[in-house]
């Protein structure tokens, strides 16, 4: 971890520098400049501040020479030295220069190859747009050569912020104060029958855009035209432009738009050089093995981001959510049939309630929920001032306490919190500063609590006191190697083994109580999301999955993405609790 201690001033330069590489003992001209830049690169690439000796060793230069070069770089403001450790870090001048680079960035030049690539991949029109006053201005375009309906040359045309994919994706990624300012002044004028004119509905749509990483517009601005767009972000994660694919809506139905979402995200990242993007996964690996024996399709659903399965024993049904549709699903694994109940805001999880019905995390609140009546009373609002956050996974312990984790809409680090809601509705922050709050579970004896932070690739274990609901002594239980995917939802079996869904890993892993890998269950989809034991004797492991940000080619390779699978685990699961309030 980098220190926050005060930085001491750089040492003063000696009147006559001496170093190897020149006959007179001095470092001069191009050679000196290249060596100094090499030192700057070494400091920039290091995960923690490097001391002078370490820099000299890596550069293959004497400590005296390196000391003088570092001092010169520090005097120029390009480096600074920590007072106590002596480690070197980049100086503020580097950030000033970065600002100037972004200010002078030739967006059209950077975007040109990506627009051409998108037009080729989609066989439609690709455009680049920038924010311009109360709308967006198209500044470049590439059009596929194909017969049929054409949109014409759009450079110089304007798009409405509230009714275009480019406008919505830029609005969604603006810093919160700027977004609020613009939304206050924005007139949601109806341009077609599909234009969103309710301020509440528009805000919910922007939240979906931020969580997905792309925006879609289906005949919202012009009848017969659909589009999908992603933001081009600067090094501060602020939108400076948007890139989109658009065309006739009969050629761009919703499924195709969402499949192209991954492609426009990738194009936007290439244009910006990945400078402003946070950890929002678009790349996937290839499957390492065929699907495991004993695996079968349980519910052939198509959610964007299926999550949070929970077994309803009395009804013999599986409840789960689609965070990004958003909707709550009630499925029958015996028949494959399901009931899909849309909800108006992002939904993170749904859990049964002892008194009947359910509790769901909807929007920024924990609420009662009924399949017939919909969302009911608000039980708690853990983060009223964090509109940029959403709930992810949630589960109850056997005493009826609800544990629910939050994360940033764009999956940015350090924004999440794990909350505990007691049956008497007391709210407690269990853990803060999380990246992607995810899977939860308890050991058979309730003495160990497991919790996943996907952003750190770590499943943590805590000492757990069921009597008080306190979780202490956090330590890593499993750190998943990057090549194996990212840990997502989890479930615990009666033998104390922990089953973990591996996002982008095409598999579910079973870990022994000591954290050692016991086995892998291979899947036909890259993005399993969460797990629940159910069925007779709780001996079936149900596995939800996602198709969000998978390209058309990836979906063709894994067409069951989003479905729910069942696996004969050979062991019973630990029952999970219902909310006691």
C-alpha positions as CSV (number, residue, x, y, z in Angstrom):
1,X,0.0,0.0,0.0
2,X,1.3,3.4,-0.9
3,X,2.0,5.7,2.1
4,X,0.1,8.9,2.8
5,X,3.0,10.3,4.9
6,X,4.2,13.8,4.1
7,X,6.7,14.1,1.3
8,X,10.0,15.7,1.9
9,X,11.6,18.1,-0.6
10,X,13.9,16.7,-3.2
11,X,17.6,17.0,-2.4
12,X,19.4,19.9,-4.0
13,X,21.4,19.3,-7.2
14,X,25.2,19.3,-6.9
15,X,27.0,21.9,-8.9
16,X,28.7,19.4,-11.2
17,X,27.0,16.1,-11.8
18,X,29.2,13.1,-12.6
19,X,28.1,9.7,-13.9
20,X,29.3,6.9,-16.0
21,X,28.8,6.9,-19.8
22,X,31.0,9.9,-20.8
23,X,34.7,10.4,-21.0
24,X,34.7,13.5,-18.8
25,X,32.6,11.8,-16.1
26,X,29.4,13.7,-16.9
27,X,26.1,12.5,-18.3
28,X,25.2,14.6,-21.3
29,X,22.6,15.1,-24.0
30,X,20.4,12.3,-25.4
31,X,22.0,9.6,-23.3
32,X,21.2,11.4,-20.1
33,X,17.6,12.1,-21.2
34,X,16.9,8.5,-22.1
35,X,18.3,7.3,-18.8
36,X,16.2,9.8,-16.9
37,X,13.1,8.7,-18.8
38,X,13.9,5.1,-18.0
39,X,14.0,5.9,-14.3
40,X,10.6,7.7,-14.7
41,X,9.2,4.6,-16.3
42,X,10.5,2.4,-13.5
43,X,8.9,4.5,-10.8
44,X,5.6,4.7,-12.8
45,X,5.4,0.9,-13.3
46,X,6.2,0.0,-9.7
47,X,3.3,-1.2,-7.5
48,X,4.8,0.6,-4.5
49,X,7.3,3.5,-4.1
50,X,10.8,2.4,-5.0
51,X,13.9,3.4,-3.0
52,X,17.0,4.8,-4.8
53,X,18.9,1.5,-4.4
54,X,16.2,-0.5,-6.0
55,X,15.9,1.9,-8.9
56,X,19.6,1.8,-9.4
57,X,19.6,-2.0,-9.4
58,X,16.8,-2.2,-12.0
59,X,18.3,0.5,-14.2
60,X,21.8,-1.0,-14.0
61,X,23.3,2.3,-13.0
62,X,25.3,3.4,-10.0
63,X,23.5,4.8,-7.0
64,X,25.3,8.1,-7.3
65,X,24.2,8.6,-10.9
66,X,20.6,7.5,-10.1
67,X,20.5,9.9,-7.1
68,X,21.4,12.9,-9.3
69,X,18.9,11.9,-12.0
70,X,16.1,11.4,-9.5
71,X,16.9,14.8,-7.9
72,X,16.7,16.5,-11.3
73,X,13.4,14.8,-12.1
74,X,12.1,15.9,-8.7
75,X,13.3,19.5,-9.3
76,X,11.2,19.4,-12.5
77,X,8.2,18.2,-10.6
78,X,8.1,14.8,-12.3
79,X,9.0,12.8,-9.2
80,X,8.7,13.2,-5.4
81,X,10.2,11.4,-2.5
82,X,8.5,10.1,0.6
83,X,9.8,11.6,3.8
84,X,10.1,8.5,6.0
85,X,10.5,5.6,3.6
86,X,12.7,7.4,1.0
87,X,10.6,5.8,-1.8
88,X,10.0,7.6,-5.0
89,X,6.6,8.4,-6.6
90,X,5.3,10.3,-9.6
91,X,5.1,14.0,-9.1
92,X,2.2,16.3,-9.7
93,X,3.7,17.6,-12.9
94,X,2.9,14.3,-14.5
95,X,-0.8,14.8,-13.8
96,X,-0.7,18.4,-15.1
97,X,0.8,17.1,-18.3
98,X,-1.8,14.4,-18.5
99,X,-4.5,17.0,-18.3
100,X,-3.0,18.8,-21.2
101,X,-2.8,15.6,-23.2
102,X,-6.5,15.1,-22.7
103,X,-7.3,18.7,-23.5
104,X,-5.5,18.4,-26.8
105,X,-6.6,14.8,-27.7
106,X,-7.7,14.5,-31.3
107,X,-10.8,12.5,-30.7
108,X,-11.7,12.1,-34.3
109,X,-8.2,10.7,-35.1
110,X,-8.3,8.3,-32.1
111,X,-11.8,7.2,-33.0
112,X,-11.4,6.7,-36.7
113,X,-10.2,3.1,-36.7
114,X,-12.8,2.1,-34.0
115,X,-15.6,3.6,-36.0
116,X,-14.5,1.6,-39.1
117,X,-14.3,-1.5,-37.0
118,X,-17.7,-1.1,-35.5
119,X,-19.3,-0.4,-38.9
120,X,-17.7,-3.6,-40.2
121,X,-18.7,-5.8,-37.2
122,X,-22.3,-4.5,-37.0
123,X,-22.8,-3.9,-40.7
124,X,-24.5,-0.7,-39.6
125,X,-23.5,3.0,-39.0
126,X,-21.0,3.9,-36.3
127,X,-20.8,7.5,-35.0
128,X,-18.8,9.6,-32.6
129,X,-20.6,12.3,-30.5
130,X,-19.6,14.9,-28.0
131,X,-21.5,16.9,-25.5
132,X,-22.5,20.2,-26.9
133,X,-24.7,22.5,-24.8
134,X,-28.0,20.9,-24.1
135,X,-27.5,18.1,-26.6
136,X,-25.0,16.0,-28.3
137,X,-23.2,16.7,-31.6
138,X,-22.2,14.0,-34.0
139,X,-18.6,14.8,-35.1
140,X,-17.7,11.7,-37.2
141,X,-19.3,8.7,-38.8
142,X,-18.5,5.5,-40.7
143,X,-21.2,3.7,-42.6
144,X,-21.3,0.0,-43.7
145,X,-21.7,-0.5,-47.4
146,X,-24.9,-2.4,-47.7
147,X,-28.1,-2.3,-49.7
148,X,-31.4,-1.2,-48.1
149,X,-32.2,1.5,-45.6
150,X,-29.4,4.0,-45.0
151,X,-29.3,6.8,-42.4
152,X,-27.3,9.3,-44.4
153,X,-24.3,11.3,-43.3
154,X,-24.9,12.4,-39.7
155,X,-21.8,14.6,-39.0
156,X,-23.0,17.9,-37.7
157,X,-26.4,16.6,-36.7
158,X,-27.5,16.9,-33.1
159,X,-29.1,14.4,-30.7
160,X,-31.3,15.0,-27.7
161,X,-29.7,14.1,-24.4
162,X,-32.8,12.4,-23.0
163,X,-33.8,10.5,-26.2
164,X,-30.6,9.2,-27.7
165,X,-28.2,6.5,-26.7
166,X,-25.2,8.8,-26.9
167,X,-26.9,11.5,-24.7
168,X,-28.0,9.0,-22.1
169,X,-24.7,7.3,-21.8
170,X,-22.9,10.6,-21.4
171,X,-25.4,11.8,-18.8
172,X,-25.2,8.6,-16.9
173,X,-21.4,8.8,-16.5
174,X,-21.1,12.5,-15.6
175,X,-19.9,13.3,-12.1
176,X,-23.0,13.3,-9.8
177,X,-23.1,17.1,-9.2
178,X,-22.9,17.8,-12.9
179,X,-25.5,15.1,-13.7
180,X,-27.9,16.6,-11.2
181,X,-27.4,20.1,-12.6
182,X,-28.1,19.0,-16.1
183,X,-31.1,16.9,-15.1
184,X,-32.6,19.8,-13.3
185,X,-32.5,21.9,-16.4
186,X,-33.4,19.1,-18.9
187,X,-36.8,19.2,-20.6
188,X,-38.0,15.6,-21.2
189,X,-39.8,16.6,-24.4
190,X,-41.6,13.7,-26.1
191,X,-40.1,13.1,-29.6
192,X,-41.8,9.8,-30.2
193,X,-44.2,7.5,-28.3
194,X,-41.1,5.7,-26.9
195,X,-39.4,8.8,-25.4
196,X,-39.0,8.7,-21.6
197,X,-40.8,11.7,-20.2
198,X,-41.0,10.9,-16.5
199,X,-38.1,12.2,-14.5
200,X,-38.2,9.3,-12.1
201,X,-38.3,6.8,-15.0
202,X,-35.4,8.6,-16.7
203,X,-33.3,8.5,-13.5
204,X,-33.9,4.8,-13.2
205,X,-32.9,4.4,-16.9
206,X,-29.6,6.2,-16.3
207,X,-28.9,4.0,-13.3
208,X,-29.3,0.9,-15.6
209,X,-27.1,2.6,-18.2
210,X,-24.3,3.1,-15.6
211,X,-24.6,-0.4,-14.3
212,X,-24.6,-2.0,-17.8
213,X,-21.8,0.3,-19.1
214,X,-23.8,1.1,-22.3
215,X,-27.1,2.7,-23.3
216,X,-29.7,1.6,-25.8
217,X,-32.3,3.8,-27.5
218,X,-35.1,2.1,-29.4
219,X,-37.1,4.6,-31.4
220,X,-36.9,7.1,-28.5
221,X,-35.7,10.0,-30.8
222,X,-36.7,8.9,-34.3
223,X,-39.3,6.3,-35.2
224,X,-37.7,3.3,-36.8
225,X,-34.2,4.0,-35.5
226,X,-32.4,2.2,-32.7
227,X,-28.9,2.7,-31.3
228,X,-26.4,1.5,-28.6
229,X,-23.7,3.7,-27.2
230,X,-20.8,3.6,-24.7
231,X,-18.9,6.5,-23.1
232,X,-15.3,7.6,-24.0
233,X,-13.9,8.4,-20.6
234,X,-10.8,10.5,-19.6
235,X,-8.3,9.6,-16.9
236,X,-10.7,11.0,-14.3
237,X,-13.5,8.6,-15.5
238,X,-15.4,11.6,-16.9
239,X,-17.1,11.3,-20.3
240,X,-15.6,13.3,-23.1
241,X,-17.5,11.7,-25.9
242,X,-19.6,8.7,-26.8
243,X,-19.4,6.1,-29.6
244,X,-22.4,4.4,-31.0
245,X,-23.9,2.0,-33.5
246,X,-27.2,2.9,-34.9
247,X,-29.5,1.7,-37.7
248,X,-33.1,0.7,-38.5
249,X,-34.8,-0.8,-35.6
250,X,-35.9,-3.8,-37.6
251,X,-32.2,-4.7,-38.1
252,X,-31.3,-3.8,-34.5
253,X,-33.8,-5.5,-32.2
254,X,-33.1,-5.5,-28.4
255,X,-31.1,-8.7,-28.3
256,X,-28.8,-7.5,-31.0
257,X,-28.4,-4.1,-29.4
258,X,-27.4,-5.6,-26.1
259,X,-25.0,-8.0,-27.9
260,X,-23.4,-5.0,-29.6
261,X,-23.1,-3.3,-26.2
262,X,-19.9,-5.2,-25.5
263,X,-18.4,-4.1,-28.8
264,X,-19.1,-0.4,-28.3
265,X,-17.6,-0.6,-24.8
266,X,-14.5,-2.1,-26.2
267,X,-14.3,0.5,-28.9
268,X,-14.8,3.3,-26.4
269,X,-12.0,1.9,-24.2
270,X,-9.6,1.7,-27.2
271,X,-10.4,5.3,-28.1
272,X,-9.6,6.5,-24.6
273,X,-6.6,4.2,-24.2
274,X,-8.4,2.5,-21.2
275,X,-7.4,5.6,-19.2
276,X,-10.6,6.2,-17.3
277,X,-12.3,2.8,-17.1
278,X,-12.9,0.8,-14.0
279,X,-13.1,-2.9,-13.5
280,X,-16.1,-3.7,-15.6
281,X,-15.5,-7.0,-17.3
282,X,-15.9,-7.4,-21.1
283,X,-13.2,-9.9,-21.9
284,X,-13.8,-13.6,-21.4
285,X,-11.6,-16.7,-21.5
286,X,-12.3,-19.9,-23.5
287,X,-13.7,-23.0,-21.8
288,X,-11.0,-25.3,-20.5
289,X,-13.1,-28.5,-20.5
290,X,-16.6,-29.7,-21.6
291,X,-19.5,-29.4,-19.3
292,X,-19.3,-31.8,-16.3
293,X,-21.4,-34.9,-16.0
294,X,-24.5,-34.4,-13.8
295,X,-25.1,-30.8,-15.1
296,X,-28.4,-30.0,-16.7
297,X,-30.4,-27.1,-17.8
298,X,-33.0,-26.2,-15.1
299,X,-34.6,-22.9,-16.4
300,X,-33.8,-21.7,-19.9
301,X,-34.1,-18.1,-18.9
302,X,-32.5,-15.1,-20.6
303,X,-31.7,-12.5,-17.9
304,X,-28.9,-10.0,-18.4
305,X,-27.5,-10.6,-15.0
306,X,-29.1,-13.5,-13.2
307,X,-28.2,-13.4,-9.5
308,X,-29.1,-14.3,-5.9
309,X,-30.9,-17.7,-6.3
310,X,-32.8,-18.9,-3.2
311,X,-34.7,-22.2,-2.8
312,X,-38.4,-21.9,-1.7
313,X,-38.9,-25.3,-0.2
314,X,-42.7,-25.2,0.3
315,X,-43.4,-24.1,-3.3
316,X,-40.5,-26.2,-4.7
317,X,-39.4,-23.1,-6.7
318,X,-36.3,-21.2,-7.2
319,X,-36.4,-17.4,-6.8
320,X,-33.7,-15.2,-8.3
321,X,-33.3,-11.8,-9.8
322,X,-32.2,-10.1,-13.0
323,X,-30.3,-7.1,-11.7
324,X,-30.2,-5.3,-15.1
325,X,-33.6,-6.1,-16.6
326,X,-34.7,-5.5,-13.7
327,X,-37.0,-8.3,-12.6
328,X,-37.6,-11.0,-10.0
329,X,-38.0,-14.5,-11.4
330,X,-39.9,-17.4,-9.8
331,X,-39.0,-20.6,-11.6
332,X,-39.9,-24.3,-11.4
333,X,-36.9,-26.4,-12.1
334,X,-39.0,-29.5,-12.5
335,X,-40.8,-28.1,-15.6
336,X,-38.5,-25.2,-16.6
337,X,-41.3,-22.8,-16.4
338,X,-40.9,-19.4,-14.7
339,X,-42.8,-16.3,-13.8
340,X,-41.0,-13.0,-14.4
341,X,-42.2,-10.0,-12.4
342,X,-40.6,-6.7,-13.5
343,X,-39.6,-4.2,-10.9
344,X,-39.1,-0.5,-11.6
345,X,-35.6,-0.1,-10.3
346,X,-32.3,-2.0,-10.1
347,X,-32.9,-5.1,-7.9
348,X,-30.0,-6.8,-6.1
349,X,-31.6,-9.7,-4.3
350,X,-34.8,-11.3,-3.0
351,X,-35.0,-13.4,0.1
352,X,-38.0,-15.1,1.8
353,X,-39.6,-13.6,5.0
354,X,-40.7,-15.7,7.9
355,X,-43.9,-13.7,8.2
356,X,-44.7,-14.4,4.6
357,X,-43.7,-12.8,1.3
358,X,-40.2,-11.6,0.6
359,X,-37.7,-8.9,1.3
360,X,-35.9,-7.4,-1.7
361,X,-33.2,-4.9,-2.2
362,X,-34.7,-2.5,-4.8
363,X,-33.2,0.8,-5.7
364,X,-31.4,2.2,-2.7
365,X,-33.8,0.5,-0.2
366,X,-34.5,-2.8,1.5
367,X,-38.2,-3.3,1.0
368,X,-41.0,-5.8,1.5
369,X,-42.0,-7.4,-1.7
370,X,-45.0,-9.5,-2.8
371,X,-45.3,-11.2,-6.2
372,X,-48.9,-10.0,-6.6
373,X,-48.7,-6.5,-4.9
374,X,-45.1,-5.7,-5.9
375,X,-42.9,-3.5,-3.7
376,X,-44.2,-2.7,-0.3
377,X,-43.0,-0.9,2.8
378,X,-39.4,0.4,3.1
379,X,-37.6,-1.3,5.9
380,X,-34.3,0.5,5.6
381,X,-32.3,2.9,3.4
382,X,-28.7,2.1,4.2
383,X,-27.0,4.6,1.9
384,X,-29.4,7.5,1.2
385,X,-26.7,9.8,-0.1
386,X,-25.1,7.3,-2.5
387,X,-27.1,7.4,-5.7
388,X,-24.0,6.0,-7.5
389,X,-24.3,2.7,-5.6
390,X,-26.5,-0.4,-6.1
391,X,-27.1,-3.5,-4.1
392,X,-25.6,-6.8,-5.2
393,X,-25.9,-10.1,-3.3
394,X,-27.9,-10.6,0.0
395,X,-28.6,-13.5,2.3
396,X,-30.0,-14.2,5.8
397,X,-28.3,-16.1,8.6
398,X,-30.3,-18.7,10.5
399,X,-31.3,-16.1,13.2
400,X,-33.1,-14.1,10.6
401,X,-30.6,-11.3,10.0
402,X,-30.3,-9.9,6.5
403,X,-26.8,-9.3,5.2
404,X,-26.7,-7.2,2.0
405,X,-23.7,-5.7,0.1
406,X,-23.5,-2.7,-2.1
407,X,-21.1,-1.6,-4.9
408,X,-20.7,1.3,-7.3
409,X,-22.9,1.2,-10.4
410,X,-19.8,1.2,-12.6
411,X,-18.0,-1.3,-10.4
412,X,-15.5,1.3,-9.2
413,X,-13.3,0.3,-6.2
414,X,-13.7,1.2,-2.6
415,X,-17.4,2.3,-2.7
416,X,-19.2,-0.8,-1.4
417,X,-20.4,-1.6,2.1
418,X,-21.7,-4.8,3.7
419,X,-24.8,-4.1,5.8
420,X,-26.6,-6.1,8.4
421,X,-30.4,-5.6,9.0
422,X,-31.6,-7.2,12.2
423,X,-35.2,-8.4,12.6
424,X,-35.9,-5.3,14.8
425,X,-34.7,-3.2,11.8
426,X,-31.5,-2.0,13.4
427,X,-29.0,-1.4,10.7
428,X,-25.2,-2.0,11.0
429,X,-22.3,-1.5,8.7
430,X,-20.2,-4.7,8.9
431,X,-17.5,-3.9,6.4
432,X,-16.7,-0.8,4.3
433,X,-14.4,0.2,1.5
434,X,-15.4,-2.9,-0.6
435,X,-15.0,-3.2,-4.4
436,X,-17.7,-5.6,-5.6
437,X,-19.7,-7.0,-2.6
438,X,-20.8,-10.5,-3.5
439,X,-21.4,-14.1,-2.3
440,X,-22.3,-14.8,1.3
441,X,-22.7,-18.0,3.4
442,X,-22.2,-19.6,6.8
443,X,-20.5,-22.8,7.9
444,X,-22.7,-25.7,9.1
445,X,-22.0,-24.8,12.8
446,X,-22.6,-21.0,12.1
447,X,-19.1,-20.2,13.5
448,X,-17.6,-19.0,10.2
449,X,-19.1,-16.4,7.9
450,X,-17.9,-16.3,4.2
451,X,-18.1,-13.1,2.1
452,X,-16.7,-12.4,-1.4
453,X,-15.2,-9.2,-2.7
454,X,-15.0,-10.0,-6.4
455,X,-12.9,-6.9,-7.1
456,X,-10.0,-8.3,-5.0
457,X,-10.6,-11.8,-6.3
458,X,-10.9,-12.9,-2.7
459,X,-13.4,-14.9,-0.6
460,X,-13.0,-13.9,3.0
461,X,-13.7,-15.9,6.2
462,X,-14.8,-14.3,9.5
463,X,-15.3,-15.6,12.9
464,X,-19.1,-15.5,13.4
465,X,-21.2,-15.2,16.5
466,X,-24.8,-16.3,15.7
467,X,-26.1,-14.9,19.0
468,X,-25.1,-11.3,18.2
469,X,-24.6,-11.4,14.4
470,X,-21.0,-10.1,14.7
471,X,-18.4,-11.0,12.2
472,X,-14.7,-10.5,13.3
473,X,-11.2,-11.6,12.4
474,X,-11.4,-11.2,8.7
475,X,-8.8,-13.2,6.7
476,X,-8.5,-14.5,3.1
477,X,-10.1,-17.9,2.7
478,X,-9.5,-18.2,-1.1
479,X,-7.7,-15.8,-3.5
480,X,-8.7,-17.0,-7.0
481,X,-5.9,-16.8,-9.6
482,X,-6.7,-14.4,-12.5
483,X,-6.6,-17.2,-15.1
484,X,-9.4,-19.1,-13.2
485,X,-12.0,-16.2,-13.3
486,X,-13.4,-14.1,-10.5
487,X,-15.2,-15.3,-7.4
488,X,-18.9,-14.4,-7.4
489,X,-21.8,-15.9,-5.5
490,X,-21.3,-18.9,-3.1
491,X,-23.1,-21.6,-1.2
492,X,-21.9,-23.9,1.7
493,X,-22.6,-27.6,1.9
494,X,-23.2,-29.8,4.9
495,X,-19.6,-31.0,5.0
496,X,-18.4,-27.4,5.4
497,X,-17.1,-27.1,1.8
498,X,-17.7,-23.8,0.0
499,X,-18.9,-23.7,-3.6
500,X,-18.0,-20.6,-5.5
501,X,-19.2,-19.4,-8.9
502,X,-16.2,-18.2,-11.1
503,X,-17.3,-15.3,-13.3
504,X,-15.4,-15.5,-16.6
505,X,-14.1,-18.9,-15.5
506,X,-16.8,-21.2,-17.1
507,X,-16.9,-23.1,-13.8
508,X,-17.9,-23.5,-10.2
509,X,-15.2,-24.4,-7.7
510,X,-15.6,-26.4,-4.5
511,X,-13.2,-25.5,-1.7
512,X,-12.4,-27.5,1.4
513,X,-12.8,-25.8,4.8
514,X,-9.0,-25.1,4.8
515,X,-9.3,-23.2,1.4
516,X,-7.8,-25.9,-0.8
517,X,-9.5,-26.5,-4.1
518,X,-11.4,-29.8,-4.0
519,X,-13.0,-29.9,-7.5
520,X,-14.3,-27.9,-10.5
521,X,-17.7,-28.2,-12.1
522,X,-17.3,-27.1,-15.8
523,X,-20.2,-25.2,-17.4
524,X,-21.3,-24.3,-20.9
525,X,-21.4,-20.6,-20.1
526,X,-18.5,-18.2,-19.2
527,X,-20.3,-16.2,-16.5
528,X,-21.8,-18.2,-13.7
529,X,-23.0,-15.7,-11.0
530,X,-24.4,-17.3,-7.9
531,X,-25.4,-20.6,-6.3
532,X,-28.1,-22.1,-4.1
533,X,-28.8,-25.6,-2.8
534,X,-32.3,-26.8,-3.3
535,X,-34.5,-29.7,-4.5
536,X,-35.1,-32.8,-2.5
537,X,-32.9,-33.0,0.6
538,X,-31.1,-29.8,-0.7
539,X,-28.8,-32.0,-2.8
540,X,-29.1,-30.1,-6.1
541,X,-26.9,-27.1,-6.7
542,X,-28.6,-24.4,-8.7
543,X,-26.4,-22.1,-10.7
544,X,-27.5,-18.7,-12.2
545,X,-25.5,-17.0,-15.0
546,X,-25.3,-13.8,-17.0
547,X,-25.1,-12.7,-20.6
548,X,-24.4,-9.0,-20.0
549,X,-21.5,-7.5,-22.1
550,X,-21.0,-10.7,-24.1
551,X,-20.6,-10.1,-27.8
552,X,-22.7,-11.8,-30.5
553,X,-19.8,-14.2,-31.2
554,X,-19.5,-15.1,-27.6
555,X,-23.2,-15.6,-27.3
556,X,-23.1,-17.9,-30.3
557,X,-20.4,-19.9,-28.6
558,X,-22.3,-20.0,-25.3
559,X,-26.0,-19.6,-26.3
560,X,-27.3,-20.7,-22.8
561,X,-25.7,-17.7,-21.1
562,X,-28.3,-16.3,-18.6
563,X,-29.8,-19.7,-18.0
564,X,-30.1,-21.5,-14.6
565,X,-28.4,-24.8,-14.4
566,X,-28.8,-27.7,-11.9
567,X,-26.0,-30.0,-10.8
568,X,-26.2,-33.2,-8.8
569,X,-23.8,-32.2,-6.0
570,X,-23.6,-35.5,-4.2
571,X,-23.9,-33.7,-0.9
572,X,-26.6,-31.7,0.8
573,X,-26.4,-27.9,1.3
574,X,-26.6,-25.9,4.4
575,X,-30.1,-24.3,4.8
576,X,-30.1,-20.5,4.5
577,X,-32.3,-18.4,6.7
578,X,-35.4,-16.2,6.1
579,X,-35.7,-12.6,7.3
580,X,-37.1,-12.5,10.8
581,X,-38.5,-9.0,10.7
